[in-house]
Amino acid sequence: MLKAVLFDLDGTLLNRDESLKIFIDKQYERLNEWLPQIPKEKYIQRFIELDNRGYVWKDKVYHQLINEFGIEEITWEDLLRDYLTYFKENCVPFSNLISMLGELKRNNILIGIITNGKGQFQMDNIKALGIDKYTDTILISEWEGVKKPAPKIFKTALEKLDVSAKESVFIGDHPVKDVRAAQSVGMRTIWKRDHQWDNVKSDFIVDDLGEIPQIINQSNSVPY
């Protein structure tokens, strides 16, 4: 029987692509007097390219932007500080996030989050989405000293929830860092479909978070 559902954050609960577009547009407007003669569309497009869907930390992204665009009136540290301060104000959830978590809680399912990233930054985003109050444990790689796909961070989460791997399911968008990594410790998995990948081998596949409670209910009605 499934007792716990654990989630990845970026690309699973948080629509990071959409959040980033909104943030970088607003950053340009906030700081454009120090970004001389750089067209907004070009600034946004280059940031998104360098960001590589969050897999490049922003100090490197802003270093590169400063160099490429010849920005002299503001430093990469200033740009990074702005990112850390304001990104959380632009967090966009995927559809049915809150209703899905609420239904899981009503069914007495334990809820956890395992995410890679900077500790306070990710926690700020979790709180901005309003989902911290639904969770029983949150593990962020910087604070844990280990990141996905390492088995340790998954095992630590299971220990905190006091459930076995077979009593839990992990939901994420990345085929290796989420799906395969969770499978390696014996957890069942749900892949949140992402257009970057296909042929991901998972127990279940969803396009919408609203599908998850039904999957959990159906799984608990049959032996595993």
Disulfide bonds with the S-S distance in Angstrom:
none
